[in-house]
Amino acid sequence: MKRLAYLMGTFPALTETFILGEIRALCARGVELHLFSLRRPKGTSQFVEEADFMAMTHYGPSFLSRQVWGPNLRMLCAFPGRYLRILGSLLAQTAVNPIHCLKTLGIFPIAVAFAEVIRHKGIEHIHAHWANYPASAAYIISRLLDIPYSFTAHAYDATLIRAMMREKVRRAAFVVTCTRFNRGALTALIPESKAKIVVNYHGIFLDRFVPNGKQILQRQDTFHILSCGSLYPRKGFLDLVEACRILRDRGWKFRCEIIGEGPLRHRLERSIKAYELEEVVCLLGAMPQKHVIDQYRKADLFVLPCATDKLGWDEIFTDPTLLLEVGLAIPFRPITDGIPNVLVEAMAMRIPVVSTTVAAIPELIQDGRTGTLVPERNPVALAAAMEHLLKDPYRRQAFADGGRETVQQFFDRLENTRALLTTFTAQLGTDEMCLGQSDRG
């Protein structure tokens, strides 16, 4: 197996534990992995378990530092033709999206600085996580050093900003994506590249998510409902709060706790206050994974009512730079998750789950066998599904058993990483890297 570089946007990140898990699994299999991150995470004190990986990570240096412009000067002298052609190519392909163009040009010198390190270490392949800026950085390094690269497309990162996407896929040795739904979206965008787009579910470490043996069939008067995710509209937390109001008004005794942080927090707090749900619904904020697991052990039901969000008129007034970055598309492009990892984790912990039919979630949850799926943005249907499960401990038991079985069969990270490693070795063991035209300095 050749030396492999992993390139990420921010590493580690509380919302991207699936990437850390993949790195752990590859290292456990003896892969010589070199980590690169465009940005340092904020609040590094919360990443105690990740300290060893942070110590071996190369972080993007400050834009104005000698650590950036020294390598750029040396690379310009070493490969003047490539350096200038890549820069010109980035400008030509992203100029229609001004903010995206500026951000891409901003990562260019950092990518070049990484390229010098990668060259000195003799790394022979780069793999980026996320199809947007990390993949752009890998594309830059690949063209500059004439080595192959690949990337993982997770969700809307592959389709929201489409400038350069065809070029990045065309030059990549292969593209990994974590759902069949995403593969279909990418194939529709770039049909000629279907053969190089590989599905590999993230999965989880099953030995970390061990059910606590809680007796589901035991009678109880008060239920613990749990949800977890970044506080964005696409997670559907406003619908969950509304469903909790409906259940409260019907006389159910429960406590709903939502783990996560994000821009929707203030709106959620206002909604909770307006419905007088302060004693029923609690926002716990972001947590390290080990604390999330502690919360799983107490839960009777896990609910994540994901929804399709869209860039639209709200963004024109609240975040116009986002529209400039994406490009003014009519109709405005949808934003969805793939398979939220928290659903996989909850099912592994034998917690009955309720979610929606959005995006790739039906690839994980079989409605009526391993969980319940309801239409998106429908608090009434969500409340009805939750109530049905709270009334029926035998169905909760069946969903708990079926959910754990599904995760064991399809979402075991060790098995899925073995399949990913097979993809890497198959590609890196040949000279035909599907790079398209190589650049000559």
ChimeraX attribute file (.defattr): number of C-alpha atoms within 10 A of each C-alpha:
attribute: neighborCount
match mode: 1-to-1
recipient: residues
	/A:1	13
	/A:2	15
	/A:3	16
	/A:4	21
	/A:5	21
	/A:6	22
	/A:7	27
	/A:8	24
	/A:9	22
	/A:10	18
	/A:11	25
	/A:12	23
	/A:13	19
	/A:14	17
	/A:15	17
	/A:16	12
	/A:17	17
	/A:18	18
	/A:19	17
	/A:20	16
	/A:21	18
	/A:22	20
	/A:23	19
	/A:24	17
	/A:25	20
	/A:26	18
	/A:27	12
	/A:28	11
	/A:29	13
	/A:30	9
	/A:31	16
	/A:32	14
	/A:33	19
	/A:34	19
	/A:35	20
	/A:36	26
	/A:37	24
	/A:38	21
	/A:39	16
	/A:40	18
	/A:41	18
	/A:42	12
	/A:43	7
	/A:44	13
	/A:45	9
	/A:46	14
	/A:47	17
	/A:48	10
	/A:49	12
	/A:50	14
	/A:51	14
	/A:52	10
	/A:53	16
	/A:54	20
	/A:55	10
	/A:56	12
	/A:57	19
	/A:58	18
	/A:59	22
	/A:60	21
	/A:61	19
	/A:62	12
	/A:63	13
	/A:64	9
	/A:65	9
	/A:66	11
	/A:67	16
	/A:68	20
	/A:69	18
	/A:70	13
	/A:71	20
	/A:72	22
	/A:73	15
	/A:74	14
	/A:75	19
	/A:76	17
	/A:77	11
	/A:78	12
	/A:79	16
	/A:80	15
	/A:81	14
	/A:82	21
	/A:83	23
	/A:84	14
	/A:85	16
	/A:86	18
	/A:87	15
	/A:88	11
	/A:89	13
	/A:90	20
	/A:91	16
	/A:92	13
	/A:93	15
	/A:94	22
	/A:95	14
	/A:96	16
	/A:97	19
	/A:98	17
	/A:99	18
	/A:100	23
	/A:101	19
	/A:102	16
	/A:103	13
	/A:104	20
	/A:105	16
	/A:106	12
	/A:107	19
	/A:108	23
	/A:109	25
	/A:110	24
	/A:111	28
	/A:112	26
	/A:113	23
	/A:114	26
	/A:115	24
	/A:116	17
	/A:117	14
	/A:118	21
	/A:119	14
	/A:120	8
	/A:121	12
	/A:122	11
	/A:123	18
	/A:124	19
	/A:125	23
	/A:126	28
	/A:127	26
	/A:128	27
	/A:129	22
	/A:130	22
	/A:131	28
	/A:132	26
	/A:133	21
	/A:134	26
	/A:135	28
	/A:136	23
	/A:137	25
	/A:138	32
	/A:139	27
	/A:140	26
	/A:141	28
	/A:142	24
	/A:143	22
	/A:144	28
	/A:145	22
	/A:146	19
	/A:147	19
	/A:148	26
	/A:149	31
	/A:150	28
	/A:151	29
	/A:152	24
	/A:153	25
	/A:154	21
	/A:155	25
	/A:156	19
	/A:157	18
	/A:158	23
	/A:159	20
	/A:160	20
	/A:161	20
	/A:162	18
	/A:163	22
	/A:164	16
	/A:165	21
	/A:166	17
	/A:167	15
	/A:168	22
	/A:169	27
	/A:170	18
	/A:171	20
	/A:172	26
	/A:173	25
	/A:174	25
	/A:175	25
	/A:176	25
	/A:177	25
	/A:178	20
	/A:179	23
	/A:180	18
	/A:181	19
	/A:182	25
	/A:183	22
	/A:184	14
	/A:185	15
	/A:186	23
	/A:187	16
	/A:188	12
	/A:189	16
	/A:190	15
	/A:191	12
	/A:192	12
	/A:193	17
	/A:194	17
	/A:195	10
	/A:196	16
	/A:197	23
	/A:198	18
	/A:199	19
	/A:200	20
	/A:201	24
	/A:202	27
	/A:203	24
	/A:204	25
	/A:205	21
	/A:206	18
	/A:207	9
	/A:208	12
	/A:209	21
	/A:210	15
	/A:211	19
	/A:212	11
	/A:213	9
	/A:214	13
	/A:215	10
	/A:216	19
	/A:217	12
	/A:218	7
	/A:219	8
	/A:220	9
	/A:221	7
	/A:222	12
	/A:223	16
	/A:224	17
	/A:225	24
	/A:226	24
	/A:227	26
	/A:228	28
	/A:229	23
	/A:230	20
	/A:231	24
	/A:232	18
	/A:233	19
	/A:234	22
	/A:235	23
	/A:236	24
	/A:237	26
	/A:238	22
	/A:239	22
	/A:240	25
	/A:241	24
	/A:242	20
	/A:243	22
	/A:244	27
	/A:245	20
	/A:246	19
	/A:247	18
	/A:248	16
	/A:249	10
	/A:250	10
	/A:251	8
	/A:252	16
	/A:253	14
	/A:254	19
	/A:255	19
	/A:256	22
	/A:257	20
	/A:258	24
	/A:259	18
	/A:260	20
	/A:261	18
	/A:262	13
	/A:263	11
	/A:264	14
	/A:265	17
	/A:266	11
	/A:267	12
	/A:268	18
	/A:269	17
	/A:270	11
	/A:271	16
	/A:272	22
	/A:273	13
	/A:274	10
	/A:275	14
	/A:276	12
	/A:277	19
	/A:278	14
	/A:279	11
	/A:280	18
	/A:281	23
	/A:282	18
	/A:283	19
	/A:284	12
	/A:285	16
	/A:286	19
	/A:287	16
	/A:288	15
	/A:289	13
	/A:290	12
	/A:291	10
	/A:292	16
	/A:293	18
	/A:294	11
	/A:295	16
	/A:296	28
	/A:297	18
	/A:298	15
	/A:299	22
	/A:300	23
	/A:301	23
	/A:302	27
	/A:303	26
	/A:304	24
	/A:305	26
	/A:306	30
	/A:307	25
	/A:308	16
	/A:309	17
	/A:310	16
	/A:311	20
	/A:312	17
	/A:313	12
	/A:314	10
	/A:315	13
	/A:316	13
	/A:317	9
	/A:318	9
	/A:319	12
	/A:320	13
	/A:321	16
	/A:322	15
	/A:323	21
	/A:324	17
	/A:325	20
	/A:326	21
	/A:327	21
	/A:328	15
	/A:329	12
	/A:330	8
	/A:331	9
	/A:332	16
	/A:333	18
	/A:334	14
	/A:335	19
	/A:336	20
	/A:337	21
	/A:338	21
	/A:339	26
	/A:340	17
	/A:341	21
	/A:342	19
	/A:343	26
	/A:344	25
	/A:345	25
	/A:346	28
	/A:347	30
	/A:348	30
	/A:349	25
	/A:350	33
	/A:351	31
	/A:352	32
	/A:353	28
	/A:354	24
	/A:355	27
	/A:356	24
	/A:357	18
	/A:358	20
	/A:359	20
	/A:360	20
	/A:361	20
	/A:362	17
	/A:363	13
	/A:364	20
	/A:365	27
	/A:366	16
	/A:367	16
	/A:368	12
	/A:369	14
	/A:370	25
	/A:371	26
	/A:372	23
	/A:373	23
	/A:374	21
	/A:375	15
	/A:376	19
	/A:377	19
	/A:378	17
	/A:379	22
	/A:380	17
	/A:381	15
	/A:382	28
	/A:383	20
	/A:384	15
	/A:385	18
	/A:386	23
	/A:387	16
	/A:388	14
	/A:389	21
	/A:390	21
	/A:391	10
	/A:392	12
	/A:393	18
	/A:394	13
	/A:395	20
	/A:396	24
	/A:397	19
	/A:398	17
	/A:399	27
	/A:400	25
	/A:401	19
	/A:402	22
	/A:403	29
	/A:404	25
	/A:405	16
	/A:406	18
	/A:407	24
	/A:408	19
	/A:409	10
	/A:410	15
	/A:411	24
	/A:412	20
	/A:413	23
	/A:414	21
	/A:415	18
	/A:416	19
	/A:417	22
	/A:418	14
	/A:419	15
	/A:420	21
	/A:421	17
	/A:422	12
	/A:423	16
	/A:424	19
	/A:425	13
	/A:426	11
	/A:427	18
	/A:428	20
	/A:429	12
	/A:430	8
	/A:431	8
	/A:432	11
	/A:433	17
	/A:434	16
	/A:435	20
	/A:436	12
	/A:437	9
	/A:438	15
	/A:439	16
	/A:440	13
	/A:441	15
